[in-house]
Amino acid sequence: MPSEFDIQYAVENTQVIHEPDRRIDTFGSTQFEFQLVTEPMDQVNTTRVRIGQITAEKPMILRPDPESVADFDFDGFGPQGHAFGEFLRQNLHKLAILKYGFRFKVGDMQEEIIHEPIEQVCGKLLEAIRISGNPMRAVITGVDETWEISLLKFTVEMIEKSQKINLFDFKRRGLLG
């Protein structure tokens, strides 16, 4: 199990060098292809490329339970705090959170060792995307020992970049106030 330091190191040293042109679809699942590029420890001019797919399921709207607002405790607050509590109770139907889910199948993943420096490998992968025009492919550089954390960082970034679009789509369809 990676330590907190290992996780922090992986997050800080993961970079999406090519992100998909598309975002997470609001009303259906989205399948991204990834090429995760890492350097194995103690192997000069060697690069590992993991290739696979990750599926982002359509976002779900979660609304707070009306009973939960009754549990809010406004003790210690004056009239403004109590007024805000009443405001929450009256407007709870307008509050919503989007929940995102991802499926990653390790069995669908391929791994290749290339005896070239990581910069050359990344250049070739980026050129292949430019030629193919694949709008769903991501190229990510990360840390070999904690590559899964690098992949998870990519999914979090895709959520961050998709959220405003998804909220707009839900509002446009009248599903959010």
Residue frames relative to the residue before (quaternion, step in Angstrom):
aa qw qx qy qz dx dy dz
M 1.0000 0.0000 0.0000 0.0000 0.00 0.00 0.00
P 0.4336 -0.7148 0.4741 0.2760 3.60 -0.77 0.96
S 0.4680 -0.6586 0.5154 0.2856 3.54 -1.16 0.69
E 0.6829 -0.4470 0.3678 0.4456 3.55 -1.31 0.14
F 0.6245 0.5337 -0.3306 0.4646 3.59 1.05 -0.77
D 0.6462 0.5232 -0.3183 0.4552 3.60 0.94 -0.89
I 0.6552 0.5094 -0.3053 0.4669 3.57 0.97 -0.89
Q 0.6642 0.5011 -0.3003 0.4665 3.58 0.87 -0.97
Y 0.6427 0.5258 -0.3146 0.4598 3.58 0.97 -0.87
A 0.6616 0.5042 -0.3026 0.4652 3.58 0.93 -0.90
V 0.6533 0.5106 -0.3177 0.4599 3.60 0.92 -0.88
E 0.6976 0.4800 -0.2726 0.4569 3.57 0.89 -0.94
N 0.7633 0.3670 -0.1882 0.4973 3.59 1.11 -0.61
T 0.5312 0.5719 -0.4282 0.4555 3.56 1.20 0.48
Q 0.0220 0.7974 -0.6007 0.0538 3.52 -0.90 0.94
V 0.3011 -0.7051 0.6113 0.1965 3.54 -0.98 0.88
I 0.1463 -0.8285 0.5357 0.0726 3.59 -0.33 1.20
H 0.7529 0.0530 -0.1081 0.6471 3.57 1.33 -0.11
E 0.1305 -0.7994 0.5823 0.0702 3.56 -0.61 1.09
P 0.6187 -0.5470 0.3970 0.4004 3.57 -1.15 0.50
D 0.5248 -0.6283 0.4750 0.3227 3.56 -1.16 0.62
R 0.7087 0.4240 -0.2416 0.5095 3.58 1.14 -0.59
R 0.3439 -0.6999 0.5867 0.2182 3.52 -1.31 0.35
I 0.6882 -0.4350 0.3599 0.4557 3.55 -1.33 -0.04
D 0.4273 -0.7063 0.5054 0.2514 3.57 -0.74 1.08
T 0.4911 -0.6808 0.4685 0.2755 3.54 -1.05 0.81
F 0.8296 0.2502 -0.0885 0.4912 3.58 0.86 -0.93
G 0.7635 0.2319 -0.1899 0.5721 3.56 1.15 0.52
S 0.5895 -0.5605 0.4197 0.4027 3.56 -1.23 0.13
T 0.2311 -0.7619 0.5962 0.1029 3.54 -1.23 0.60
Q 0.1604 -0.7985 0.5738 0.0864 3.56 -0.79 0.95
F 0.1422 -0.7834 0.6037 0.0393 3.52 -0.72 1.19
E 0.2744 -0.7035 0.6250 0.1980 3.53 -1.21 0.59
F 0.0741 -0.8025 0.5891 0.0583 3.56 -1.01 0.69
Q 0.1319 -0.7064 0.6871 0.1073 3.46 -1.37 0.51
L 0.0941 -0.8097 0.5792 -0.0063 3.55 -0.33 1.30
V 0.1314 -0.8244 0.5506 -0.0010 3.53 -0.47 1.29
T 0.0672 0.7978 -0.5929 0.0863 3.58 -0.78 1.07
E 0.3620 -0.6929 0.5735 0.2448 3.53 -1.34 0.26
P 0.3750 -0.7197 0.5315 0.2427 3.61 -0.61 1.07
M 0.5535 -0.6186 0.4454 0.3356 3.57 -1.04 0.78
D 0.8704 0.1361 -0.1091 0.4604 3.53 -1.19 0.71
Q 0.6267 0.4742 -0.3692 0.4960 3.59 1.11 0.64
V 0.2655 -0.7965 0.5283 0.1263 3.55 -0.26 1.30
N 0.8544 0.0747 -0.0907 0.5062 3.57 -1.09 0.85
T 0.5391 0.5636 -0.4268 0.4578 3.54 1.01 0.88
T 0.0640 -0.7968 0.6007 -0.0135 3.54 -0.92 0.98
R 0.2207 -0.7461 0.6136 0.1346 3.55 -1.04 0.85
V 0.0944 -0.7762 0.6221 0.0395 3.56 -0.93 0.95
R 0.1178 -0.7620 0.6351 0.0467 3.54 -0.75 1.10
I 0.0974 -0.7956 0.5980 0.0048 3.55 -0.80 1.08
G 0.2467 0.7758 -0.5519 0.1807 3.54 -0.84 0.94
Q 0.4229 -0.6691 0.5448 0.2769 3.50 -1.34 -0.23
I 0.0837 -0.7552 0.6475 0.0582 3.49 -1.22 0.63
T 0.2301 -0.7891 0.5602 0.1028 3.56 -0.88 0.97
A 0.2013 -0.7395 0.6323 0.1126 3.53 -0.90 1.02
E 0.3073 -0.7528 0.5521 0.1845 3.55 -0.64 1.09
K 0.6362 -0.5373 0.3629 0.4182 3.58 -1.13 0.53
P 0.5248 -0.6421 0.4483 0.3337 3.59 -0.98 0.80
M 0.2464 -0.7507 0.5963 0.1420 3.55 -1.14 0.69
I 0.3842 -0.6926 0.5605 0.2418 3.54 -1.11 0.74
L 0.0897 -0.7733 0.6266 0.0375 3.56 -0.82 1.05
R 0.1192 -0.7825 0.6087 0.0543 3.55 -0.89 0.92
P 0.5280 -0.6320 0.4536 0.3404 3.58 -1.03 0.72
D 0.5260 -0.6117 0.4982 0.3178 3.51 -1.21 0.62
P 0.5000 -0.6748 0.4446 0.3114 3.63 -0.74 0.98
E 0.6134 0.5591 -0.3498 0.4345 3.58 1.12 -0.61
S 0.6198 0.5859 -0.3497 0.3877 3.59 1.08 -0.67
V 0.6191 0.5361 -0.3583 0.4482 3.61 1.06 -0.60
A 0.5976 0.5598 -0.3643 0.4435 3.57 1.09 -0.60
D 0.6608 0.5115 -0.3016 0.4591 3.58 1.19 -0.53
F 0.4702 0.6597 -0.4643 0.3580 3.62 1.20 -0.18
D 0.2240 -0.7827 0.5719 0.1007 3.52 -0.88 0.96
F 0.0949 -0.8186 0.5664 0.0115 3.56 -0.55 1.17
D 0.2623 0.7623 -0.5415 0.2385 3.57 1.15 0.60
G 0.7548 0.3408 -0.2782 0.4864 3.54 -1.00 0.83
F 0.6462 0.4635 -0.3281 0.5098 3.55 1.24 -0.20
G 0.4634 -0.6663 0.5164 0.2733 3.51 -1.22 0.57
P 0.8178 -0.2501 0.1867 0.4834 3.54 -1.24 -0.44
Q 0.6257 0.5457 -0.3534 0.4311 3.62 1.04 -0.67
G 0.6500 0.5154 -0.3133 0.4623 3.58 0.98 -0.82
H 0.6678 0.4849 -0.2963 0.4807 3.56 0.96 -0.86
A 0.6224 0.5294 -0.3378 0.4671 3.61 1.06 -0.73
F 0.6444 0.5082 -0.3260 0.4693 3.58 1.02 -0.78
G 0.6181 0.5419 -0.3364 0.4594 3.60 1.02 -0.75
E 0.6573 0.4897 -0.3052 0.4848 3.56 0.98 -0.80
F 0.6044 0.5493 -0.3385 0.4674 3.58 1.08 -0.77
L 0.6481 0.5144 -0.3177 0.4630 3.60 0.94 -0.88
R 0.6546 0.5214 -0.3178 0.4457 3.57 0.88 -0.90
Q 0.7077 0.4657 -0.2603 0.4631 3.58 0.96 -0.88
N 0.7788 0.3404 -0.1656 0.5001 3.60 1.09 -0.64
L 0.3005 0.7944 -0.4860 0.2058 3.56 1.25 0.22
H 0.6203 0.5711 -0.3406 0.4159 3.58 1.04 -0.74
K 0.6573 0.5117 -0.3068 0.4604 3.62 1.22 -0.41
L 0.6104 0.5616 -0.3539 0.4322 3.59 1.20 -0.38
A 0.1197 0.7844 -0.6002 0.1008 3.55 -0.96 0.86
I 0.1716 -0.7404 0.6428 0.0962 3.51 -1.26 0.61
L 0.3215 -0.7273 0.5655 0.2188 3.57 -1.04 0.71
K 0.1844 -0.7628 0.6131 0.0908 3.54 -0.97 0.94
Y 0.1464 -0.7854 0.5993 0.0515 3.54 -0.89 1.05
G 0.0902 -0.7849 0.6110 0.0493 3.54 -1.09 0.74
F 0.1409 -0.7866 0.5980 0.0617 3.55 -1.10 0.74
R 0.1601 -0.7448 0.6379 0.1125 3.52 -1.20 0.65
F 0.0251 -0.7794 0.6257 -0.0201 3.54 -0.88 0.97
K 0.1406 -0.7992 0.5818 0.0549 3.54 -0.69 1.10
V 0.3441 -0.7577 0.5215 0.1884 3.54 -0.41 1.24
G 0.6141 0.5836 -0.3441 0.4049 3.58 1.03 -0.70
D 0.6713 0.4891 -0.2888 0.4762 3.58 1.17 -0.55
M 0.5748 0.6210 -0.3665 0.3870 3.57 1.26 -0.19
Q 0.1772 -0.7470 0.6321 0.1052 3.52 -1.18 0.74
E 0.1562 -0.7813 0.6000 0.0719 3.54 -1.15 0.61
E 0.0249 -0.7988 0.6006 -0.0248 3.53 -0.97 0.92
I 0.2476 -0.7273 0.6222 0.1503 3.56 -1.10 0.81
I 0.0735 -0.7886 0.6105 0.0011 3.54 -0.79 1.09
H 0.3117 -0.7707 0.5309 0.1643 3.58 -0.79 0.98
E 0.4836 0.5798 -0.4810 0.4457 3.49 0.56 1.36
P 0.5964 -0.5572 0.4188 0.3981 3.61 -1.16 0.42
I 0.6446 -0.5667 0.3643 0.3615 3.55 -1.13 0.72
E 0.6213 0.5568 -0.3492 0.4267 3.61 1.00 -0.74
Q 0.6599 0.4996 -0.3011 0.4736 3.58 0.99 -0.86
V 0.6483 0.5174 -0.3180 0.4592 3.57 0.94 -0.89
C 0.6605 0.5005 -0.3093 0.4665 3.60 0.88 -0.90
G 0.6291 0.5387 -0.3314 0.4519 3.58 0.98 -0.80
K 0.6691 0.4929 -0.2947 0.4716 3.58 0.95 -0.86
L 0.6464 0.5125 -0.3233 0.4636 3.59 0.99 -0.79
L 0.6574 0.5025 -0.3070 0.4702 3.59 0.97 -0.84
E 0.6335 0.5162 -0.3264 0.4751 3.59 1.03 -0.74
A 0.6394 0.5241 -0.3248 0.4593 3.60 0.99 -0.79
I 0.6396 0.5013 -0.3297 0.4806 3.60 1.04 -0.73
R 0.6324 0.5366 -0.3352 0.4470 3.56 0.95 -0.86
I 0.6795 0.4834 -0.2846 0.4728 3.59 0.95 -0.86
S 0.7320 0.4322 -0.2466 0.4655 3.61 0.83 -0.97
G 0.2828 -0.7838 0.5064 0.2222 3.59 1.07 -0.69
N 0.2939 0.7828 -0.5024 0.2202 3.59 1.21 0.39
P 0.2689 -0.8138 0.4947 0.1437 3.64 -0.40 1.19
M 0.6939 0.4920 -0.2661 0.4535 3.59 1.25 -0.26
R 0.5763 0.6178 -0.3677 0.3884 3.60 1.24 0.03
A 0.1346 -0.7535 0.6401 0.0663 3.53 -1.15 0.81
V 0.1465 -0.7300 0.6571 0.1179 3.54 -1.19 0.64
I 0.0466 -0.8086 0.5833 -0.0605 3.52 -0.67 1.22
T 0.1767 -0.7379 0.6345 0.1469 3.56 -1.03 0.76
G 0.0571 0.8185 -0.5660 0.0802 3.56 -0.96 0.85
V 0.6275 -0.5079 0.4385 0.3950 3.49 -1.37 -0.37
D 0.5215 -0.6976 0.3969 0.2895 3.57 -0.70 1.12
E 0.7160 0.4714 -0.2717 0.4373 3.60 0.77 -1.01
T 0.7793 0.2374 -0.1246 0.5663 3.59 1.13 -0.60
W 0.0963 0.8544 -0.5032 0.0866 3.55 1.01 0.86
E 0.6052 0.5676 -0.3681 0.4196 3.60 1.05 -0.65
I 0.6180 0.5281 -0.3423 0.4711 3.59 1.08 -0.68
S 0.6146 0.5390 -0.3420 0.4635 3.58 1.04 -0.74
L 0.6620 0.4975 -0.3026 0.4719 3.57 0.97 -0.84
L 0.6502 0.5073 -0.3155 0.4693 3.58 1.01 -0.79
K 0.6016 0.5410 -0.3647 0.4607 3.60 1.04 -0.65
F 0.6156 0.5401 -0.3366 0.4648 3.59 1.01 -0.78
T 0.6729 0.4941 -0.3156 0.4511 3.63 0.85 -0.90
V 0.6335 0.5201 -0.3350 0.4648 3.60 1.00 -0.76
E 0.6530 0.5054 -0.3154 0.4676 3.58 0.97 -0.81
M 0.6398 0.5124 -0.3343 0.4650 3.61 1.02 -0.69
I 0.6110 0.5268 -0.3493 0.4767 3.59 1.08 -0.66
E 0.6581 0.5210 -0.3118 0.4452 3.57 0.86 -0.97
K 0.7191 0.4492 -0.2502 0.4674 3.59 0.94 -0.87
S 0.6914 0.4770 -0.2678 0.4719 3.60 1.20 -0.45
Q 0.5438 0.6921 -0.3850 0.2776 3.56 1.08 -0.69
K 0.6771 0.4867 -0.3152 0.4531 3.64 0.80 -0.90
I 0.6408 0.5157 -0.3224 0.4685 3.57 0.99 -0.82
N 0.6672 0.5035 -0.3040 0.4570 3.58 0.90 -0.92
L 0.6421 0.5130 -0.3245 0.4683 3.61 0.96 -0.84
F 0.6365 0.5259 -0.3226 0.4629 3.59 0.96 -0.87
D 0.6636 0.5055 -0.3070 0.4581 3.61 0.89 -0.92
F 0.6535 0.5019 -0.3189 0.4683 3.61 0.94 -0.84
K 0.6600 0.4976 -0.3085 0.4707 3.60 0.95 -0.83
R 0.6408 0.5365 -0.3207 0.4457 3.58 0.96 -0.87
R 0.7120 0.4215 -0.2464 0.5046 3.59 1.08 -0.69
G 0.5344 -0.6622 0.3901 0.3518 3.58 1.28 0.10
L 0.4711 0.6898 -0.4346 0.3366 3.60 1.21 0.32
L 0.7482 0.2130 -0.1539 0.6093 3.57 1.29 -0.29
G 0.4742 -0.6939 0.4724 0.2655 3.55 -1.12 0.72
